[in-house]
Amino acid sequence: DNIERAIKNAMGKDQSDYKSMTYEGYGPHGIAVFVDTLTDNTTRTVANVRSYFNKNGGSLGTSGSLEFLFDHKCVFHIAKKEDLSLEDLELELIDFGVDEVEEDEDEVVLYGEFAQNSAIQKYLEENGFEILSSEFVLIPNDLKEVTPEQRETLDKMVERLEEFDDVQTVYTNMQPEGEE
C-alpha cells in the first residue's frame, strides 16, 4: 500500500522533488525505531513523524543517534541454480562482503555489508545468477523483549507511522512475536 501511494503521488510531480530521509528515535518502552521516508516536503514529514512518536510516549532523536543498534545490510534474493552448492557459494561470496546465505523454497537469500552492495551485484550478474529482488534493510543487533501490553502499544505506533503516505519502512529492535 505504501509503495502504491508513493507511486501515485510521484506520478503527478517531478521525481527530483522527492528526498529520502531517515528519522530515528525511541518509541514507548525504550524500543529503538527507524523510519525511512520519501517526501517532497521534509517539514511536513518530520512534524508528522515527531507527532507519532510524541503521541505514543516516544521521542524523536537526532540523526545517527541509534545507528549503533542496527546493522545496515543489503539483501539479494536470487533464483536457485541446479547443482548449486550453497556452501561453495557462501565461501566464494565471503570475499565480496556476504556474511549470511539462506535457502528458501525456490530462491537463495544473501545478506551482505551495505557498502559491498555493488560488488555483490556485479559478482552475481557476471556469474549468471538471476537476481529476483534486492533491498537495503536495518537488522537490530540486540532485540528487546516486550510484554503483550507493550507490544500492543508499539504495534499501534508502527501501524500509524506506516499509514502515513511519506513513510516507506519502519524498523524496530522489538523481539518478534513468538521468538522469545
C-alpha positions as CSV (number, residue, x, y, z in Angstrom):
1,D,0.0,0.0,0.0
2,N,2.8,2.4,1.0
3,I,4.6,1.9,-2.3
4,E,1.5,2.3,-4.4
5,R,0.6,5.6,-2.6
6,A,4.2,6.8,-3.2
7,I,4.0,5.9,-6.9
8,K,0.6,7.7,-7.3
9,N,2.0,10.7,-5.5
10,A,5.1,10.8,-7.7
11,M,3.2,10.4,-11.0
12,G,1.8,13.9,-10.7
13,K,5.1,15.5,-9.6
14,D,8.7,15.8,-10.7
15,Q,10.6,12.9,-9.1
16,S,13.6,15.2,-8.4
17,D,11.4,16.9,-5.8
18,Y,11.5,13.9,-3.5
19,K,14.1,13.3,-0.8
20,S,14.8,10.1,1.0
21,M,15.0,10.9,4.8
22,T,15.5,8.6,7.8
23,Y,14.3,9.5,11.2
24,E,15.2,7.7,14.4
25,G,14.2,7.8,18.0
26,Y,12.8,5.8,20.9
27,G,9.3,4.5,20.9
28,P,7.4,3.6,24.0
29,H,9.2,1.2,26.5
30,G,12.7,2.2,25.1
31,I,12.3,0.4,21.8
32,A,14.5,1.9,19.1
33,V,12.6,2.9,15.9
34,F,14.0,3.9,12.5
35,V,11.6,5.4,9.9
36,D,12.6,5.5,6.3
37,T,10.6,8.1,4.3
38,L,10.4,9.5,0.8
39,T,9.0,13.0,0.8
40,D,8.5,16.2,-1.2
41,N,8.0,18.2,2.0
42,T,10.5,17.4,4.7
43,T,8.9,20.0,7.1
44,R,5.6,18.2,6.9
45,T,7.2,14.7,7.2
46,V,9.3,15.5,10.3
47,A,6.4,17.2,12.0
48,N,4.2,14.2,11.4
49,V,6.8,11.6,12.4
50,R,7.6,13.6,15.6
51,S,3.9,13.8,16.5
52,Y,3.5,10.0,16.1
53,F,6.5,9.5,18.5
54,N,5.2,12.0,21.0
55,K,1.6,10.8,21.0
56,N,2.7,7.3,21.7
57,G,5.1,8.0,24.6
58,G,8.3,8.1,22.5
59,S,10.7,10.8,21.4
60,L,12.4,11.6,18.1
61,G,16.2,11.5,18.3
62,T,19.0,13.2,16.4
63,S,20.2,11.7,13.1
64,G,22.7,9.0,13.8
65,S,21.9,8.6,17.5
66,L,20.7,5.0,17.1
67,E,22.8,3.7,14.3
68,F,24.9,1.6,16.6
69,L,21.8,-0.5,17.5
70,F,21.3,-1.7,13.9
71,D,23.4,-3.2,11.1
72,H,22.7,-1.8,7.6
73,K,22.6,-4.7,5.2
74,C,21.9,-5.3,1.5
75,V,19.8,-8.3,0.8
76,F,19.7,-10.2,-2.5
77,H,17.1,-12.8,-3.5
78,I,18.4,-14.9,-6.3
79,A,16.9,-17.8,-8.2
80,K,18.3,-21.2,-7.3
81,K,20.5,-22.9,-9.9
82,E,20.6,-26.6,-10.4
83,D,23.6,-28.3,-8.8
84,L,24.3,-25.1,-6.8
85,S,26.3,-25.8,-3.6
86,L,25.3,-23.2,-1.0
87,E,28.5,-23.8,0.9
88,D,30.7,-23.1,-2.1
89,L,28.6,-20.1,-3.0
90,E,28.9,-18.7,0.6
91,L,32.7,-19.3,0.6
92,E,33.0,-17.5,-2.8
93,L,30.9,-14.6,-1.7
94,I,32.6,-14.0,1.7
95,D,35.3,-12.1,-0.2
96,F,32.5,-9.8,-1.6
97,G,31.1,-8.9,1.8
98,V,28.3,-11.5,2.1
99,D,28.0,-12.8,5.7
100,E,24.9,-15.0,5.5
101,V,23.3,-17.3,2.9
102,E,19.9,-18.8,3.5
103,E,18.0,-21.2,1.3
104,D,14.3,-20.7,0.7
105,E,11.9,-22.9,-1.3
106,D,12.9,-21.6,-4.8
107,E,15.4,-18.9,-4.0
108,V,18.6,-18.1,-2.2
109,V,18.7,-15.1,0.1
110,L,22.1,-13.4,0.6
111,Y,22.8,-10.8,3.4
112,G,25.8,-8.6,2.9
113,E,27.5,-5.5,4.1
114,F,25.8,-2.3,2.9
115,A,28.9,-0.8,1.4
116,Q,29.5,-4.0,-0.7
117,N,26.2,-3.9,-2.5
118,S,27.6,-3.1,-5.9
119,A,30.4,-5.6,-5.6
120,I,27.9,-8.4,-4.7
121,Q,25.6,-7.4,-7.5
122,K,28.4,-7.3,-10.0
123,Y,29.6,-10.8,-9.0
124,L,26.0,-12.2,-9.3
125,E,25.5,-10.7,-12.7
126,E,28.9,-11.8,-14.0
127,N,28.3,-15.3,-12.8
128,G,24.9,-15.7,-14.4
129,F,22.7,-15.6,-11.3
130,E,19.2,-14.3,-11.7
131,I,18.5,-11.5,-9.2
132,L,14.9,-11.7,-8.2
133,S,15.0,-8.7,-6.0
134,S,17.3,-6.7,-3.8
135,E,16.8,-4.2,-1.0
136,F,18.5,-2.5,1.9
137,V,17.4,-3.4,5.5
138,L,18.3,-2.5,9.0
139,I,18.8,-5.5,11.3
140,P,18.8,-4.9,15.0
141,N,21.9,-6.1,16.9
142,D,20.1,-6.7,20.1
143,L,16.4,-7.5,20.3
144,K,14.4,-6.2,23.3
145,E,11.7,-8.4,24.9
146,V,8.4,-6.7,25.5
147,T,5.2,-7.7,27.3
148,P,2.0,-8.3,25.3
149,E,0.7,-4.9,26.5
150,Q,3.9,-3.1,25.5
151,R,3.8,-4.9,22.1
152,E,0.2,-3.6,21.5
153,T,1.3,0.0,22.2
154,L,4.4,-0.4,19.9
155,D,2.4,-2.1,17.1
156,K,-0.1,0.8,17.3
157,M,2.6,3.3,16.8
158,V,4.3,1.4,14.0
159,E,0.9,1.0,12.3
160,R,0.2,4.7,12.5
161,L,3.6,5.5,11.0
162,E,3.1,3.0,8.2
163,E,-0.2,4.6,7.3
164,F,1.5,7.9,6.7
165,D,2.0,8.3,2.9
166,D,5.6,9.5,3.2
167,V,6.7,6.5,5.2
168,Q,8.4,3.7,3.3
169,T,9.6,1.3,6.0
170,V,9.7,1.2,9.8
171,Y,12.3,-0.8,11.7
172,T,12.4,-1.6,15.4
173,N,14.5,-3.6,17.8
174,M,11.4,-5.2,19.4
175,Q,11.6,-9.0,19.8
176,P,9.4,-10.5,17.1
177,E,6.3,-12.2,18.4
178,G,6.7,-15.9,19.2
179,E,10.5,-15.7,19.2
180,E,11.1,-15.2,23.0
